[in-house]
Amino acid sequence: MKIFVRFFPILFIVYLNFSCKTESSKGKLILSKNECYEAKLKQLKKTTLYNNIIAAFNDTFPSLKTRKEYFGIPEIVTNQVDEAVFFKTDSSECMLVVLKKSKYSDLGFGNARMIRGIKNQLNKWSFEVSMDFFFEKDYFEIFKENSFENISKLARYSVLTDGNYKEKGCEIDDYYWFTELKK
């Protein structure tokens, strides 16, 4: 018992140090994934494909967001379409992100609804609602503010790391996003 009492403070300090490093490394991974994707998005925004998808989705979204079960009650939840578009390798499908946050901070931090874009034979895009990501208040130390910018960073990180992901780079897992989630 004396040994435990004597070493408990040391073990506690080691635990705190490890948990802080884990939190810090997680924060660094989130930031590095976002920096990588921002560079990719900057180039992507210059393409006709990206602009066609964003235009088509902006035309579709007003009718989609009336579905309260997916986008919440407008008096309580504010929605914003994120600039991010994540493509399947052959560009026949994509994932878009709708950021959501409550107008009342006690109701939760924020979340992101994924939208699947599918190109048909006429090269027109149609969109269907997919999964939701939920983020708790104080999800990470560096994302305390309930802003669309922070929700976007967390959502992009989640997309980039779901499925089999690589520590470096900012490519998504095609199989996970475009095959597995359809099942």
MARTORVEX-801719 format. One record per atom (N, C-alpha, C): residue in three letters; x, y, z. Coordinates in steps of 0.2 Angstrom, whole numbers, plus 5000, padded with zeros to 4 digits. Atoms other than C-alpha are relative to their C-alpha. Example, Ala and Ser with C-alpha at 12.3 -4.5 7.8 and 13.67 -1.06 7.14 Angstrom:
REM MARTORVEX-801719
ALA500449945000 ALA506249785039 ALA500450065000 SER499649944999 SER506849955036 SER499650055003 
END
This chain:
REM MARTORVEX-801719
MET500449945000 MET500050005000 MET500450065000 LYS499649945000 LYS501450125004 LYS500350014993 ILE499749995007 ILE502250094987 ILE499550034995 PHE500649975004 PHE500550134979 PHE500050085001 VAL500149934998 VAL500350294989 VAL500650044998 ARG499449975002 ARG502150344985 ARG500150014993 PHE500050005008 PHE502050314966 PHE499450034997 PHE500649975003 PHE500250374964 PHE500150074997 PRO499949945003 PRO500750554961 PRO500450004994 ILE499650015006 ILE502050504948 ILE499649974995 LEU500450035005 LEU500850394939 LEU499550054998 PHE500549965002 PHE499550524939 PHE500350064995 ILE499649955004 ILE500850654932 ILE500149974993 VAL499850045007 VAL501350524918 VAL499350004996 TYR500750015004 TYR499450494914 TYR499850074997 LEU500249935002 LEU499150684913 LEU500450024994 ASN499549995005 ASN500650704902 ASN499849974994 PHE500250045005 PHE500150564891 PHE499350024996 SER500649985003 SER498350624889 SER500050074997 CYS499949935003 CYS498950804885 CYS500349994993 LYS499750015006 LYS500050734872 LYS499649974995 THR500550035005 THR498750624864 THR499550064998 GLU500449955002 GLU497550774864 GLU500450054995 SER499649965004 SER498950884857 SER500149974993 SER499950045007 SER499350754843 SER499450004996 LYS500650005003 LYS497550734839 LYS499950074997 GLY500149935002 GLY497450924837 GLY500450014994 LYS499549995005 LYS498950924826 LYS499849964994 LEU500250045006 LEU498250784815 LEU499450044997 ILE500649965003 ILE496650884813 ILE500250064996 LEU499849955004 LEU497551034808 LEU500449994994 SER499650025006 SER498750944796 SER499649984995 LYS500450035005 LYS497350854787 LYS499650064997 ASN500349945002 ASN496451024786 ASN500450044995 GLU499549965004 GLU497951114779 GLU500149964993 CYS499950045006 CYS498250974766 CYS499450014996 TYR500649995004 TYR496450984761 TYR499850074997 GLU500149935002 GLU496351174760 GLU500450014994 ALA499549995006 ALA497851164747 ALA499649974994 LYS500450045006 LYS496851034737 LYS499450044998 LEU500649965002 LEU495251134738 LEU500150064996 LYS499949935004 LYS496051294732 LYS500149984993 GLN499950025007 GLN496551194716 GLN499349984997 LEU500750035002 LEU494851104715 LEU499550064998 LYS500549945002 LYS493851274715 LYS500150034994 LYS499949985006 LYS494651314699 LYS499749964994 THR500350055005 THR493851164690 THR499350014998 THR500749995002 THR492251164680 THR499649945004 LEU500350064996 LEU491850994689 LEU499750035007 TYR500249984993 TYR491851074706 TYR499550055000 ASN500449945000 ASN490951234701 ASN499349974997 ASN500750035002 ASN489551124692 ASN499749975006 ILE500350034995 ILE489251024707 ILE499850055006 ILE500249954995 ILE489251174719 ILE499350034997 ALA500649975003 ALA487951254707 ALA499449965001 ALA500650055000 ALA486851104706 ALA499849995007 PHE500350014993 PHE486851074725 PHE499750065002 ASN500449944998 ASN486451254728 ASN499350014998 ASP500750005003 ASP484951234717 ASP499649955004 THR500450064997 THR484451074726 THR499950015007 PHE500049994993 PHE484851124744 PHE499450035003 PRO500649974997 PRO483351244747 PRO499449955001 SER500550054999 SER482151094744 SER500249955005 LEU499850054995 LEU483250974754 LEU500050025007 LYS499949984993 LYS483451074769 LYS499350015004 THR500650004997 THR481551074772 THR499849935003 ARG500050064997 ARG481750894777 ARG500350015008 LYS499749984993 LYS481850934796 LYS500349945004 GLU499750064997 GLU482250754801 GLU500850004998 TYR499350005002 TYR483950784792 TYR500450075002 PHE499749934999 PHE484250974794 PHE499750045005 GLY500249964994 GLY483351024809 GLY499450054999 ILE500649955000 ILE481951154813 ILE500450074999 PRO499649935002 PRO482551324805 PRO500050055006 GLU500049954994 GLU482051414821 GLU500549985005 ILE499550034995 ILE483351304831 ILE500649994997 VAL499450025003 VAL484651254818 VAL500150044994 THR499849965006 THR485651354806 THR500449954996 ASN499650045004 ASN486351264791 ASN500450044995 GLN499649965004 GLN487751314780 GLN500449944995 VAL499750045005 VAL488451224764 VAL500850015001 ASP499349994999 ASP490351194767 ASP500350004992 GLU499750005006 GLU491451224752 GLU500349934998 ALA499650065002 ALA492251054753 ALA499649954996 VAL500350055004 VAL491850924740 VAL500649945000 PHE499550065000 PHE492650744741 PHE499849964995 PHE500150035006 PHE492750654725 PHE500249925001 LYS499850075001 LYS492750464721 LYS500550014995 THR499450005005 THR494350424711 THR499850024993 ASP500249995007 ASP493350424695 ASP499650064999 SER500449945000 SER492350584699 SER499349984998 SER500750015001 SER490750494696 SER499550015006 GLU500449994994 GLU490150524714 GLU500450055004 CYS499649964996 CYS490650644727 CYS499650005007 MET500349994993 MET490250684746 MET500150085001 LEU500049934998 LEU489750864751 LEU499850005007 VAL500149994992 VAL489550934769 VAL499550065001 VAL500449944998 VAL488151034776 VAL500150005008 LEU499949984993 LEU488651114793 LEU499450025003 LYS500649984996 LYS487351124806 LYS500250025007 LYS499949984993 LYS487351214823 LYS499450035002 SER500649984997 SER486051254835 SER500150075002 LYS500049934998 LYS485551434839 LYS500150015007 TYR500050004993 TYR485551384857 TYR500649965002 SER499450044999 SER487251334863 SER499949945005 ASP500150054996 ASP486551224877 ASP499749944997 LEU500350065004 LEU485751104864 LEU500649964996 GLY499550035003 GLY487451054858 GLY500550044996 PHE499549965003 PHE489051104849 PHE499850014992 GLY500150005008 GLY488751064830 GLY500049934997 ASN499950075003 ASN488650924818 ASN500050024992 ALA499950005007 ALA488850894799 ALA499649944997 ARG500450055004 ARG487650804787 ARG500449994994 MET499650025006 MET488550714773 MET499450004994 ILE500450015005 ILE487750724756 ILE500349974994 ARG499750045005 ARG488050604742 ARG499850034993 GLY500249985007 GLY488150674724 GLY500249944995 ILE499950055005 ILE487950554710 ILE499950034993 LYS500049985007 LYS488250594691 LYS499649954996 ASN500450055004 ASN486950514680 ASN500350004993 GLN499750015007 GLN487150464661 GLN499950064996 LEU500049935003 LEU486650644656 LEU500550055003 ASN499549954997 ASN488050714666 ASN499750055005 LYS500349954995 LYS486850794678 LYS500149975007 TRP499950024993 TRP487050784697 TRP499449995004 SER500650014996 SER485750714709 SER500449995007 PHE499850004993 PHE485950724728 PHE499649965005 GLU500450034995 GLU485450614742 GLU500350005007 VAL499749994993 VAL485650634761 VAL500349935002 SER499650054997 SER486950524770 SER500150015007 MET499950004993 MET487650504787 MET500150075003 ASP499949944996 ASP487850634801 ASP500649995004 PHE499550004995 PHE489350674811 PHE499850055006 PHE500249964994 PHE489050744829 PHE500650025004 PHE499449984996 PHE490350844839 PHE499750035006 GLU500249974994 GLU490150884857 GLU500450065002 LYS499749944997 LYS490551044866 LYS500749985002 ASP499350014998 ASP492351054869 ASP500349944998 TYR499850065003 TYR492650914857 TYR500849995001 PHE499349994999 PHE494450964857 PHE500250075003 GLU499849934997 GLU495351104866 GLU500050054995 ILE499949955004 ILE495751194851 ILE499350024996 PHE500649995004 PHE493951194844 PHE499450025005 LYS500549984995 LYS492951274859 LYS499450044997 GLU500549965002 GLU492051404849 GLU499549964995 ASN500550035004 ASN490451344841 ASN499950044993 SER500149965006 SER490751424824 SER500049954994 PHE500050045006 PHE490451354806 PHE500749984998 GLU499350025002 GLU492351364803 GLU500349945004 ASN499750064996 ASN492751244818 ASN499649944998 ILE500350065002 ILE491351134813 ILE500249974994 SER499850025006 SER491951124796 SER500749975000 LYS499350034999 LYS493751084802 LYS499949935002 LEU500150064997 LEU493050944812 LEU499749954995 ALA500350055005 ALA491950874798 ALA500549984995 ARG499550015005 ARG493350884785 ARG500449945003 TYR499650054997 TYR494450784797 TYR499749945001 SER500350075000 SER493150654800 SER499949974994 VAL500050035006 VAL492850634782 VAL500749974997 LEU499350025003 LEU494750614778 LEU500249945004 THR499850054996 THR494950494792 THR499549945001 ASP500450065000 ASP493450374791 ASP500249954995 GLY499850065004 GLY493750204784 GLY500849995001 ASN499350015000 ASN495550164780 ASN500450064998 TYR499749945002 TYR496550324780 TYR500749995001 LYS499350005000 LYS498350364778 LYS500250065005 GLU499849954996 GLU499250474791 GLU500150064997 LYS499849945004 LYS499950584778 LYS499550014994 GLY500449995006 GLY498950664763 GLY499350015002 CYS500749994999 CYS497150704761 CYS499549974995 GLU500450045004 GLU496350574751 GLU499549965004 ILE500550044997 ILE494750484756 ILE500049934998 ASP500050075001 ASP494450304757 ASP499449994995 ASP500550015005 ASP493450274741 ASP499549945002 TYR500450054999 TYR492850104746 TYR499550015006 TYR500449984994 TYR492150164763 TYR499550054998 TRP500549955002 TRP491250314756 TRP499649994995 PHE500450015006 PHE490650254740 PHE499749934999 THR500250075001 THR490350064742 THR499749985007 GLU500250024993 GLU490250024761 GLU499450045003 LEU500649964997 LEU489050164766 LEU499449994996 LYS500650015004 LYS487850124752 LYS499649935002 LYS500350064998 LYS487549954760 LYS499450005005 
END
